[in-house]
Amino acid sequence: MFTSNTPSIRVRSATEHDQRKDGQYVLYWMTAYRRLESNFALERAVELAVAWNKPLVVFEGLRLGYRWASDRFHRFVLDGMIDNLKAAQRLTVTYVGYVEPTSGDGSGLAETLAKYACATVTDDFPCFFHPALYGAIVKRWPCAVELVDSNGILPMRNTERTFTVAHSYRRYMQKEIHRETPVFPRADPLRHVELPRLKKLPEEVSNRWKFVTGKELEQFDLSKLDIDHSVRPTDARGGRAEGLRLLNSFAGAKLEEYDQARNEPDRYGSSGLSAHLHFGHVSAHEVFEAIASSQYGWSFEKISKPNGKMNGFWNMGQSAEAFMDQLMTWREIGFNMCSREANYDRYESLPEWARKTLSEHAGDARPFVYTPEEFESARTHDALWNAAQRQLVVEGRIHNYLRMLWGKKILHWSQSPQEALKIMIHLNNKYALDGRDPNSYSGIFWVLGRYDRAWGPEREVFGKIRYMTSESTRSKFSVKGYLQRYAQVGDGKEGHKVIKS
């Protein structure tokens, strides 16, 4: 037996096989937490390797067959693989980076690596293709496989309740933090760790698959891959080095203005970290620690009694409190939903009151109805909405406040709420660097009433769903600069269809 720092609530078995001490190595299959630091899954793999004095193999792959695969997402992941390969060269691990060249070429690779392992550890991510991967593929493997949760500050399976409103989750989170200081992963689980070196991979692996070098990753020709080349990489660089740079810049220089700047379209007040959190280049624990370290003298002893409110619990500055609510409430409630509800991305997952009011207003006349193609190409009558859509297409993100407006107007201008949901999911997951994530599904479904309450007065199309307009946004915030950045000649004057009845 050995002492583990990884809380048992974060570890679950995916197979019924026992760990094999006679295996050649311990395998860490890196799928969601694409980093070699601050990572409970890696830490668990290191613990097993140390206990058995075995080499540690870190396998990070990038396949072709995932939905919405494109140059944008591939490039962002490749940036991270470059950083991980460089970091691994300084450590006593064997890093295996693989980029699938043709569809199906990588089939069986992870399973074959696992066949020679004492045990396989992988990332317990509750969204996108990951649950199906664990359920259908890993269970067939002839070895012990552990799924480890390193998603958030609180373990996502810490509670048997699915939270339906932010207030109740916030109160739960505060009570848990107040009751017991959360365990954080070791910042550098491989520091001062000496493991045996793996002389070579099993021939069954090395004879069949070709792994990438650092030079190949840097010069990778995406045009040769069968992915969507129309969704181009953005100016945002992926990878751990860039993620940490953004985090340090935000915590050190931008956090103080966050509470006011985050909702101003003409200002860039967000942290810019969401894509790096999604791809696992930076951990939520590192973000928490950076914010806490920016508050002079702060420690967990400073927190107040649970109050369920957005501020006053952490006893930090106003902007830090606002950001912590995003990190600790809004981000983690999404993981709670996705880890517990298999239909988290289905219309049927909406609260009953929301489905009822949307059904009652399903036959209401829409002021405009646009096709999915018109939405995607930003050809509506509304210049502000078009600007937000163009930002999404070009930059892979939408300004914080305008992302909410973007979704509300898709609901307003679609034939049905079900159609609106399909359009939002497709556009967000196709273009957003932080799409395909519990947090982004929370935002999309919030548009339709998830985590919200019934609002009045009751309106056509929306019913009791919260209503938003471009006009009100213009009256509250300056949008002139934003419109200029994402404008197009003739914007708002053509390409729409008026539905009068």
Order of alpha helices (4+ residues) and beta strands (2+ residues): beta-beta-alpha-beta-alpha-beta-alpha-beta-beta-alpha-alpha-alpha-alpha-alpha-alpha-alpha-alpha-alpha-alpha-alpha-alpha-alpha-alpha-alpha-alpha-alpha
